[in-house]
């Protein structure tokens, strides 16, 4: 499964940009507040419900009132993920929605953010038969499936929905209390089964594409070659574990 925990949006307070008497065409953030959406999908095209982190200290029920069932809401002082919230995601969300039986090993691909790597988390993952595979630094644009084919459309759709929401409701601001509904509205479209499967294929992760067959330039091939070696090493490691 591929997880992308760093989709960060800064659209807490938006100002309408339009001539007087005309239809608003865009929104601009004059003051922003960060929210993070943790998303996870697998090579067969299945995605988990979003795990959304808002900026704040106390969880408010209003934030999840219009979210579809399965969406989890958490709070942090910055609106970013951290070690505690990442562990929370794995324990309460990933284990619940990941496919396969408890006896199966699960491979989790994710980036090397400092909050995602610590000894306690690695030991916990081993106990639950989760193989944590950290993608090479500075390669997410070619190795992270959700970066490659899902989060670009997600951001475009979300900002379009925000603009439409402003026009439809004749308001000048979008607050965090609107965002849960808007995020879920575009989430299934951007992270559709078709998009996720295509993203895994483009990265060469599944079906596995070797460096020799990867359609890219020389400099990119060096990166992909190193990634391919790491995938091969990880594959060998998994075989030993399963035995």
Steps between C-alpha positions, in 0.01 A plus 500: 500500500612854431446771759536872449477700824621839386215641294475836671241762417496866600146618428352575840394858430431597140417831335288522185669657197248651255379829357196652664186347354687219325517132578792410733767312308767427758586504868813620675616417848572811703552298816561127490488207736663172412315170477658168407326216319654154541397275214585139427429276200615165364602360162157350428340843522348500847542807722434559866271781623691824569673565831483878547708704744378850587686771685378529859519347846149365555306281258167656403212280386397766245810419296373152413125561480484494118780251440419158363524204738855377542664842490716560808561846645797587719653822635855626535643837603642560153256314274787274393545132573743394772635175645207454736238560230679278249498218755132574564432473126673161481326358807145628449473553124754296306439175688125546468487563125802316359413193297608143574488284809689562823740224395603684182797734480413850384751721320454872573680745268544853635735797509788560736350777713663509844168441678456170317823330605584384853597176671174461692295527181720249317465247783124552513477448123697175522263368765208568265673360190527840333813561295584871504675593176632856491525637146832659396528873588406756233342239271131524590421659163594169335471236775198600711183380321260746664734789419532387141135464410256592777587810701533731203136430399399510868629854549349623173160353580508629856584858406228489232249376760606777739438762233162343415409486870572872537286586198210268585474609863569871436769510767847654513677250724561128515575369847626167630140409579426486126815313403411152622199493268697648207795262544275196494309633200810490278691217671327205322544668160870583539583171670288288271589138435608592147731780619663289772564200272643731235723669760653171615563410136665836421740470792600151389414357841217280374529338259870511591699685234877455496742786440595361157142537378416830668415770239699794633815704449846414624491701825161356593622149420768528766230575757273223374790254489576565868130469580484173306788361703326593822176340381691183412663501844163553665354214294778268617440614860127427472563149367726425797241640742213299352700178519 
